[in-house]
Amino acid sequence: MFKKSLLLLLLIPFAFSCSDPFEDANNANIVDTDKGQDNIFDYVNSIMHDEYLWSEMSPSVSNPQRYSTPEALLEALRYRDDRFSFISEEFNSSNARISEENNFEIEVGSGLIIIATPNYDAFYIMNATEGTPAYNAGVRRGDQILTINGNPIDRQNYGILYSQTQGTPIQLTVKRGTQDLNFSFNIARINADFVGPVTVFDDGQGHKTGYINFESFKTVAEEPLKAAFRRFEAEGVNNLILDLRFNGGGLVSLSAKLAAMIYPQATSSDVFLKQTYNDKYANENRNTLFNPQNINNNFQKVAIIQDAYTASASETIIFCLRPYLGNKLLSFGTESVGKDVGSVLFNKFGYNFFPIVFRITNKDNEGDYAQGLAPDIEIGESVFNLQNFPLGTRNEAKISAALNWIENGQVSNLRTKASEQLILGKYPYTTNLIDQ
């Protein structure tokens, strides 16, 4: 049954597109099982009482077709702990979420992540991914958004920045320092490798620290990631800061490769993570092994930056490397999403259905982080930090805290003052992670 492509799916606030990345568009292995039903309602009901991770706890319904939509049926069948199962109509070129070739790695969006003050009286750019429409137009981290398409930004209209409809025009007026700047761009296909900035910090006292901002576990990111780690090896880097604050997940296969680049002492027989299905499908339980890349850095300390967008594959890097790295690994930032389960994609009757079907643990069978991974060192975000310190610079708050540990052996929490706190918005996105 599950000899198919496995996906970890994430639903968290704020990112620049809805994506369903597959390793290869022609080898997606989407589950299209004939379960004998002739409509989507009976099909969903059958899966929720069979493959679904909590199948024994899914309520019984006498007539699935009495529900107005498949989404309504799913809500009736959902187990209370399930935040991530969802169903949607098949993606197509009209909603621009994937290409006509059905390549699930293609994304469409603006490239922005937005953050707001508690009263929603000010909105700021938390991140503008390099190579995306907004970034190419000139929008940058720290900009305060004043207007969208000529209207003052508010809670009702900022969601257009997360549109996935290609060609949607966006006109932004932002404040940067003392200047009001105007930028225009269209929602479009994302052409980014999701790796960068990459830099090396050298304190002249024997601490050479490589820094990588990494935003998505996609195929396009693999070679840039390898290039960054090879650079670190060539320059004699002995510590690492991996910035996953904006990374919502991606390919399982790439997470196993990245883990091996961080911990090259691992062999191809060492367990990186484990996947456990419900009792009916216990024969499908499997281990994902480290995938060594012949890159041999010897990091003395590994700092990982996490935030409220960090999920799925990013969380496995933190949680599943801990048994190997011990106190050589510290995390900095705020609590992560808590995505410790995964899905497969069922495709039938014009719908894509993503039920949760397996749970993730590390090599020691430890897991259960559905409430999110708490950082070892809490570092909040502030307007001052956003507007004055770009990613990849020494004085950026989370990077500075990580370097203080690496270079001086000192750690301290930095909680943002209540008057400076920023909050996340409500617009969800999905990031799928496939296990080959």
N, C-alpha and C positions, 0 to 999 in steps of 0.2 A: 504493500500500500504506500509506504513512505519512501520508496526508492525514487524519490523526486527531489526537486530543488526545495530546500528548506529556507524559510525566511524568518528573520527577527523583525518585528514591526514596532514602530515607535509612534506614539501620539503625544506630542508635547507642544507647548506654545511656541509660536514665532519662528519661522525660518522661511527660506526664500522659495521653496517649491514643494510640491508633492512628488515624491519619487519612489519608484519600485525597482531598484537596481538589480538586474540579473547579470551573471558573469558573461553570458553570451546570448544575444537575442535569438540565435538559432538553436540554442541548447538550453532553453529556459526550463523544460520539463515541468510545465504547469500541470497540476493535478486536474484531470478531467475525467473523474471516475464515474462510470455509469452505475448508479445506485438504484436504478429501476424507477426513479421518479420522472414525472413528465412536467414538473413545474418547479420554480425556484423555491417556493415555500416548503414543499415536502423535502426538497433536496437539502436545504439548510437545516431543517428539523432532524433529518437523518444524521447529518454530520455532527450536529451538536449532541447527539446521543450515542455517538460512536467514536470518532477520532478526537473530538474535543478533549482537552486536558482534564476538564472537570465534568466529563460526560455523566457521571453518576450523580452529580449534583445539579444538573440542568433540569429545570421543571418539565413536566409532561404537559403537552397541549393536545387537546382532543381534535382540533381542526386547524392546522397551521394556515390554511388558506383564508381563514376569517380575518387575518390581520391585513391592514391596509397596505403595508409595504414590507419588503423583506427586512428593512431596518427595524421596523416595529416588532417583527417576529424575533429578530436577534435580541432585542432588548428584553423580551419576555423570557428568553431562554438563557440569557447570560448569567453566569455565576457571579456572585457579589464581588469577588476579588479580581475579576477580569476587567481591566481598563483598556485593553488593546485590541480585542477582536473587532472587526468591522467588515461591512459589505458595501460595495458601491457598483454602479453600472460600469460596464467595461470602458476602460480608457480608450479614447480615440482622438483623431486629429482635431475634432471640433472643440474638445475641451483642452486640447494641447498638453495633456499631462504626459503622454508618451508619443513617440513618432509613429508614422504609419507602418514602419517596419517592426513595431512592437518591441523596440529596444528599451528595456526598462531602466537603462542607465541615463537616458536623456532627460534632462530637467528643463523646465521653463519657469521663469520668475524674474524678480528684480535683483536679487542678490543681497537683500537687506535683512537685518534683524533689528527690531525696534524695541526700545525700553522706555518706560514712562514714570513720571512721579506718581506718588500714591493717589493723588486727587485727579490724575489725568490732565493736569494743567500744563504739562510740558512733555514733549516727546523727543527722544534723541536716537541717533543712529548708534546702535551698540556694535554692529559690525557691517562692513560692506566687503563682500568677498571679491578678491582680485579676479578680474576677467569677466565679471558679470555686468549686466546693463547699467546698473546704478553706479558701480565703481568706474566703469569706462566713461561715464558721463561726468565724473568728478566728485560724486558724493563720497564722504569719508566718515570714518568712526569719529564720534563726538559731535557731529553736526546736530544742531537743534532744528527740528522740522517746524516751520512756521505755517506753511500752506501746502495743500495738495490740490493740483488742478484749479488753483485760484481760490480755494476755500480754506479757511482756518482749520488746521488739523484738530480732530476730536475723536472721541471713542467710537463714533458712528462711521467715520470715513477712512480711518487709517488702514482698514483691512484691504483696501484696493492695492496696497503695496505687496500683498501676498497673492495677487491674482495669478492664475496659471493660463490665462487666455492670451495667446500670442498676439502681439500688435496693440495691446491695451496701452494707450498713451498716458504717460505720467509726467507731470510738471511739478517740481518741488522748489519751494523757496526755503532756504535754510539760513540759520545764523551761524557763522563761524568767526569766533572772536568778536570784532566790532562790525563785521561786514555781513550784509544780507546778500546771499548768492542764489542764482536761479539755475536749475538744471532740468534738462528734458531728456527722456529716454522712453523706450517702449518695452513692455514685458516681452521677453524673448528667450530663446534657447540659451541655456547656460553653457558657456565655453570656458571652463575653469578646470584646473587640476587639483584644487582644494589643498594645496601644500604651499605654505609660505605665510609670513616671512620665515626664512631660515637664517640663523646667524650664530656666531660664536662669541661668547663673553670670556675674556681673559683678564683675570685680576692681577696678573704678574706675580702671583704667589703660588703658582703651581696648580691653580684651578682653572681649567679650560672647560667651559660649559657650552654644549650645543643646545640650541633652541629651535624647535619646530612648531609652527602653528599648523595643525592638521584638522580639516573640517569635514571630511567625508571619506568613508571606506569604499571608494569606487575604483574600478579598474584603472581609470585614467590617472589615479593618484599613485599607483604602485611604483612606476619608474622614478618620479620625482622624490618619493620617499626613500627609495634605495639610493638615489644620488645624494640626498642629504646625509644619510648614514655613512656612505662611502667618503663624503667630504670630511665628516667627523673623524673617521678612521685615519684618513690621510693627514689631518691636522693635529692628531694626537689628543683629541678631546677625551676627557676622563669623567665627565658628568653630563647628565641629560635633563633638559626641561622639555616635556612633551605637552603641548597646549591643546587640550581637547574640549575647551569650554564651549565651542560652537559645533561639536561633532555629535550628531544624532545617530550614527551607526553606519552600516554598509555591509560589505562582503565578509563573511566568516573566514573565507580563505585568506583575505588580506590581513585580517586581525591575527591569524596564526603566523603569518610572515612577519608582521610588525613585532609581535611578541618575541620572535626569534632574533630580530635585529636588536631589540632592547636587551635580551638575555641570550647571547650567542652560545652560552655554555649548554643550552638545551639541545637535545638530539631529536631526531625525527621519530623517536619512540616515546618521547616524553609527552604526557597528557597536558594540553593547554586548558581545555574545558570539556565538560560532559553534557550530553543532552538526554533527558529522561522523559519518556512518553507515558500515557496512562497505561493501566495494567493490561488492557486489551492488546496493546501494541508494544509491550515490553521488549519484544524481540527486535524492535527498531532502535533501542537505546544504543548510543554510540559515543565514541570519544573523538574529539578534534585534537590532533597532535600538532606540536610545533613544526614549523616548516622552515628549516635553516636556509639562509640566503648567502652564505659564504661572505658575510660581513662581520668583522670581528672586533667591534668596540669592546672595551672593558670599563663599563661605567661604574664608578665608585658609589655614586648617588644618582637616583632617578626621581625627579620631581614631576608629578603629573598635575596639570591645572584642569579643574573640572568646574562645572557650573550647572545651572538649571536646564541647559540644553544637552548636557552630556548623557548619552544613553546607549543601550544595546551594545554594539561592538566596542564602543569607548569604555563602557563599564566593565566589559570582560577584560580589557587590557589592565585596568586597575585591580579588579577583584581576583582575576585568575593568575596574575603575576605575583601577587603577594606571597603565596606559599613558597615561591622560588627566591624572591628578593628580600623578604623579611623587612628589617628596619632600614634597608638601603633604599626603600621606596616610601615617599611621603606624598600625599595629595593636598592640594591647595585650592581654595575657592569656596563654593557653596554646594549644598546638597544636590546630587544628581537625580535623574528621573526615576530610576528604579525599574528598569526593564530587564527582568530576569527570566523571561519566557519568550518563546518563539512560535512562529506560524508556518503553515504551508499555504500556498495559493490554490484555491479551488476555483476553476473557471468553467461555468456552465450557464445556460439559459440567459446569456447576455450580462452576467454579473461576475465580478471578481469578489470572492469571499475569502477572508483571511482570519480563520479561527485560530486561537491559541491552541497548540497541540503538544508543546514540549517545554520543559523547565531546564534552566541552565545552572550548573554548579561548577566549582573548580575541581582540581585533581583530588582534593581531600573530601569531596562530596559536600562541601560547604556552599551555601547559597542563601536564598530567602532574603534578598535585599530589595523587595518590592517597594519598600518605603523610601528607597533612594540610598545611595552611598554617602555617608557623611564624610566631609573632608577631614583629613588629619589636622589641618590648619585652616581655620575659617577666615576667608578674606572676602569682604563684600565689594560691591561696585559703587562708584560715586560719579557725579557729574564732573567733578574736578579731574578725576582719573581718566574718564572717557575723553575729555577735551584736551588734556595736556600730554598724555603719554600713549603713543601708538603701540600696537602689538609689536613685539620684538625689540622693545627698548628696555634698558636696564631699570628705569624708574617706574615703569608700569607696576601697579600695586601687587598683582599676583606674581609677576616675574621677579620683582624686587624681594618679595618674601621668600620665594624659592631660592634665589641667589644668596640670601642671608643665611639660609640653612646650609647650602652647599659650601659657601666660602668661609662662613664664620661659625657654623654649627649652632646658630641661634634660630629659634622659632618663636613666633608670637601671633596670636589671633588679631585680626584687624576688622572689627565689626563697624559697619558704616553707621554714622550718626543718624538718628531717626529723621532729622531734618534733611538729610541728604540721600535717604533711601530711594532706590528705584525699583519698580516692579515690572513684571512681565505681562504681556497681553494675552489674548484669548484665542488667537487664530492658530488652529492646529495644522500640523503637517505629518506626513508619514515617511518613514525611512525604513526600507526593508533590507534585511541582511540575508544573504544566501549562503548556504553551506553546500559546497560541491559534493 
